[in-house]
C-alpha cells in the first residue's frame, strides 16, 4: 500500500464520520493528507481551512467543534508541529469538545535515530486525549485504515460513551509521499453509529428547600434547560455569561449577592461548568448544601467533592416566592468607559443570531457583572481550563462554523497571546468579526487576588501584571484589520450598533472602576 492512497482513505474515513471542517497546517510529511484534503474541498465534500501556525489551527478547529458540536479535525506534519496542538487538546479534553488531532509521522523505524523532524509521537498528548490511534502506510490495508480512523472519530464524538473529547490519530507515511495518479476522495455514506439506549435518569425532588439553579459554561441547549427549570420552579437562576442561560429572570450581580444570601442556600442544581468566582466554588464545596449535578456527559463537574446526585434531568417542586424575592433583580448599566462599563455595552449590543466570545480572564468576569440581556447572542468562552491562549482562533472557528457575525471581548494580554490569529491568508474564507480590545496594559485580574496585596507591590508589575506597552491596534492594522481607537462609552455604543463588516478591532483605553 502507498502513502498517497492512505491520505485519500483517511479523508474518506473522516467524511464517513461526519467531519465537515478540517484545519491544515502545511508541511512535507503530511503531503498525502494535504493533497487529498485539497481535492475533497474542491469537490465540495468538506471545508478546508489552511493556517501556517499549528496552535492557531488547533484552536480554530476547537472553535468549530465547540459551535457545531460535531468533530472537527486539525492536520499537521511531524515533529514540533504536532506538539503545538497540546494546548487546544487540553482545553478540548476539559470541555468535552470533539476534536481529531491528525499528525503525520515518519515510519516507526526512524524514531530515535536522528532522522529529520522525527520524534516519538505516540503518547505525545498523554491524558489530554481520550485515545491514540496508530496507522501506517507500511502495514494494514484500506479496510483496516478506514476502520481505525472512523473508530477514532466516533470516539471523539462520544456517540457511544457520552464523553466527547480529543482523539489523536498518528499516521506514519513512508516515501514516496505524492503520486499524481492516485484517485481523489469520493463522497462516503455516514457511519450508522447508534447511541446507547439507556433511559434518561430523571431525579424528582419532592422536599422543599431554598434552592438556586447555577449555570456555568455550557452550550445553548443546556443553558436553555437551566433557565427553563429555574423559571418553572420559581427559584433564583445564577448564570455565568457563557452559560447561555443568562437572560429572562437570571439574577444580575449574583456573585455580590452571595455574600449576603449564600449561608441560607440549602440546595444547588448545577448545569454546565461554573468556574468564575470563589464564592461559587465555596458554595459547591459545602457539606450542608444538597448539590445536584445535571451532567451532560459521562464525566461530571464536582470540584468540591460534594455532589449528592448526578443525573440527566431534574424536576423541582415549586419554590418559595419569598426566597426568590430576596434576590435583587436590578442592575443599572455603568455609564463610564470602565472595564465593567465596556463589558456591559458589549453584552447589551450583541444580537440574537450572533456570537459573543469572552476572553477567559478579566473580560468574562466583567461581563458577569453586566445587566442581564433579554435578547442575548449565543455566548462562548474557553472555560475548560480557562487559559487565555487561542481565544481569537477559537472565535474564528466559531464564526466559520456558524457563518454568523461574531464579537470578541478580550484584554491586551489575551490578544497578544494569539497574534497569529490576526493573520487571514488571502486564499482562505473570511469571517465577520469584531474584536473589542480592553487595553489596560497588562494582567489586571491579579490585582483582585492575593498577590495584588500591598505587601507584594514591589514585585507585582514585573511578575504578575507584566505590562507590555504595545499598541496591538497597530499590529492588527498591519494584518489588514479595520481599527478604531475608542475614547468614550458613547462612541463605543455607536460603533457596536453598526453591523459587523469584515474584520474590525475596537481598541479602548479604560478608566479605572
Number of C-alpha atoms within 10 A of each C-alpha: 12 20 26 29 23 26 28 24 24 27 30 26 27 27 24 20 24 21 23 22 25 26 28 27 22 19 15 13 26 28 20 25 32 25 19 24 28 19 20 22 18 12 14 12 20 21 19 22 23 21 20 17 18 26 26 30 31 35 32 33 33 35 32 32 28 28 23 19 18 21 31 32 29 27 30 33 25 25 19 14 19 26 16 17 25 20 19 30 28 21 23 28 24 20 23 24 30 30 36 31 28 26 26 29 29 26 16 17 8 15 16 10 9 9 11 11 15 18 20 14 23 17 14 17 22 13 11 21 23 19 17 18 16 16 21 22 21 16 12 11 15 15 9 11 21 20 12 16 28 21 17 25 31 21 24 31 28 22 15 15 14 17 21 28 28 35 29 29 23 26 30 22 26 17 13 11 18 18 13 8 8 15 13 20 24 14 15 15 11 13 14 8 10 8 11 10 7 6 7 9 12 13 16 11 12 10 8 13 20 17 27 23 23 26 29 27 27 27 21 17 11 21 24 17 17 30 27 15 19 24 18 13 18 21 27 26 29 28 29 31 31 29 30 27 34 29 21 15 19 26 22 26 23 22 19 11 15 17 10 10 13 15 12 13 17 17 19 20 24 25 28 27 23 25 16 21 12 10 15 17 15 12 21 25 16 16 13 12 21 19 25 24 24 24 19 20 16 13 13 18 19 19 14 14 12 18 22 13 15 23 16 16 19 18 13 20 16 16 20 15 12 10 18 18 12 11 19 12 16 11 13 10 16 19 14 16 24 20 25 25 22 28 29 23 23 22 24 21 20 22 20 12 15 17 24 29 27 29 28 24 21 23 23 24 20 19 25 25 22 25 24 28 19 14 16 23 21 22 26 28 25 28 25 19 16 15 18 22 23 29 28 31 25 29 33 28 30 28 25 25 22 16 15 16 23 28 30 25 27 25 28 24 27 25 25 19 14 17 19 20 26 21 16 18 13 7 8 11 12 15 22 18 24 24 23 25 27 25 22 19 18 19 20 19 14 17 16 9 9 10 15 18 12 10 10 11 13 9 12 17 17 10 11 17 18 14 16 14 11 14 13 20 21 12 15 20 15 12 16 14 21 16 19 16 14 19 14 17 19 14 12 21 16 10 15 19 13 9 10 17 12 13 20 20 21 20 22 25 17 22 13 10 10
